[in-house]
């Protein structure tokens, strides 16, 4: 069941949407949400492994491969030996922000929300995206590089090794605790199955041009237009 919304926006049934002033934090996925690409697919494409890696990515985002950690390890293994310079090429040649990403983040920061970037992607890219959008907290995976090439593995960080759906949820809850708000005062925005745990924990879940499973479970689905369209539904 849905309620009436402007064209291209879906609001699934539930209580009235709170005003923007209710929220204190917004957590975002990166790949295919804030940016237009899946970084690992672009790395693979430049390395001549595009079709094999993209097939695993698509199955994981649709929820057909339910273990995100396993799917990421399988994809990374295919990239062992790829020159690390490929990362620079992806950033320079292929990474673009999705429509409305800057506008939405600017509006949320102006409304005093803290912004979280939590990604199953890689720190090489999240550092750039976080700096461009003014993120307050970031969690993502660190690619292991030896001798100027990818090893096909990630580096163990103080919180763990792979940021999967469960880790995204933990990060959202951890950041809420840090700033002194409840998860009901958080917005979570994503597009893939591994975003569902954090979206389920947040007070408002937003699917952006998402997979069918994610659109169905989110409170709001943006199916047309840019991310800034969220502001049509949550007024100050």
N, C-alpha and C positions, 0 to 999 in steps of 0.2 A: 504494500500500500504506500502511495506517495501523496504528498500535499502539493498544492499549486506553487509553481516557481517559474521564474523567467525562462524563456526558451534556452535549451542547452544546459539547464541546471535541474537537478533532481534532489528533492528533499524527502527522504524516506520518513515514514510515520514516526512520531515521537512527540515529546513535549515541545512547547514553543522554544525556538532558538534563542539563547541568551544574547544580550547585546555584547559588543566587542569589549566593553568595560568590565565584563565578568571575567575575562580571560587574563592570565598572567604569563602564559608561556605558549609557544607554538613550536612543534617539532616537525621537521621536514626530512623526507627521503631526498636523495640527490638525483640518481640516474633516472631519467624519463619523468622526473617530477620537477625539480628546480632547473635541470638542464635537459636538453633535447635528446641526448644520447645515452647509451649504455656503454660506459667507458671500456669495460672489459671486451665488449664486442668490437669496439673500434681498434683497440690494441691488437686484437686477433686479426682483424681485417687487414691491417697494415703489415702483419707478420705472415699473411697467407694462410691463416687458420680460421678465417671468419665463419665459414658455414658450420664447422664442428662446434665452435664455442657458442655461436648464436643460437643453435638448436637447443643446447643445454640451458642457456639463459632464458629463452622463451618458455621452455617447459617448467623451469623453476618459478618464474613470475606468474604463470598460470596456476601454480599449485600442483602441477602433475608430478614434480619431484619435490617431495615434502621435506627432505633434509637439505636445507640451504647450505649448510657447511659442506656436505658431501658434494653438492653441485658446484660450489665454488672451488673446492679442491680439484675436482675433475677438470674444470675449465683452466685453472692455473697450471695444472700439470701439462696441458697442451702448449703452454706458453714458455716452458723452460727453454732457456737459451736465447730468447728474443732480446735484442739490444735494448738497454734501458732508454736509449735516445728516442725510441718509439713513443714513450710517454710524453716527451716534449712535443712531438709532432701531433699527437692527439689533442693536447691542450691548445696548441697554436692553430691547428687547422680544422678541428672538428668540434670542439666544445663550444656550444652556444647555449645561452639561457633560454628557458621556455618563456613564452609571452606572459607578461604580468608578474614574473618572479621578483624583479626588482621593485615594482610598484607595491606588491603585496607586502614584501618584507619591510619596505620603507614605512608603509602605513601601520604595520604592527609595531614597529619600533617607536613610531610617533605616539602610539597608544600605550607605550611603556611595557610592552610584552618583551620577555626574553626569548631569544631565538635559538633553537637547537638544530644542528645538522647531524643526522644519525644515518649512516650509510653502510650498506654491504659492499660499497665500492672502496676506493683507495685514497690514502692520505695525500698522495701526489696531487690529486684533483680536489679533494675536499678542502685542502689548505687554500687553494685559489678561490673556490666558490665561497667559502666562509668569509674570506677577507673582502670579497666583492659585495657580499650581502649583509655584512655586519653581524655574523653569527656570534652568539655568546658562549656556546658550548658545541663541541664537535667530537664525534666518535666514528671511526672508520678503520679499515684494514690497512696494514703497512706491508707493502710488497717487499719481499727479500730480494736484494740485488747483490750479486757477487761478480767481481771482474767485469763490471759494466753491463751485465746481462741479468735478466730475470731468472730466478732459480726455479720458479713454478711453485713457490711456497710463500706464506705470509710470516711476518715476524710476531713473536709473542709480545704482547703489551701488558701493562700492569693490570688491566681488566680482563684479559683473555687474548685469544688469537683471531677469532672470526666474529664479526658483528652480524649475527643472524637475527631472526625475528624476536627471539627471546631476549637477546642483548639490546635490541632497539627498545623493547618494552622496559627493560631495566634502566636504560639510560633516561628515558622519559620520566620514570618515577624518581630516579636519583636527582635529576635536575629540578623536578618539582620540590623535592625535599630541600635542596640547596637554597632555593629562593623563597621557601616558606609558603608554598601554595599546595592545594590538593590536586590530584589528577583530573578532577572534574573541572578545574580551571585551565586545562590544557587543551590545545588543538593539535591534532596529528594529521599530517597530509602525506599521502603516498599513492602508489599505483600498483604495487605488486603484492603477491601473497605474503612475502616476508614482512610487509608493513602492517599486516592485520593485528598482530599482538599489541603493538603500540597504539594502533588506532582503537582497539577494543578497550584499552586502559584509559584513553583520553575522554574528556567530557564532550568533545566534538570531533568526529572523524570525517575527513574529507578525502574523497577519491578523485584524483586528477587524471582524466583521459586513461582510466584504469582498466585492468582486466575485469571480465564480468563478475568473477567471484568477489572482487574488492568493491566494485560498484554496488553490488547487492547488499553488502554488509556495512557500508559506510552510511553515515547519517546524511551527508551531502555528496553528490557526485557532480563534478564539473565535466561535462561531456563535450562542450563546445566553448571555444574562446580560451582566454588566458587565466592564470591563477588569480589575478586581481578580481575575478568575478565572485570570489568568496565574499568580497566586501558588499556585494549587492544583497547578501542574505543576512549578514551580521552587522548591524548598524552601530554607530558609536553609543 
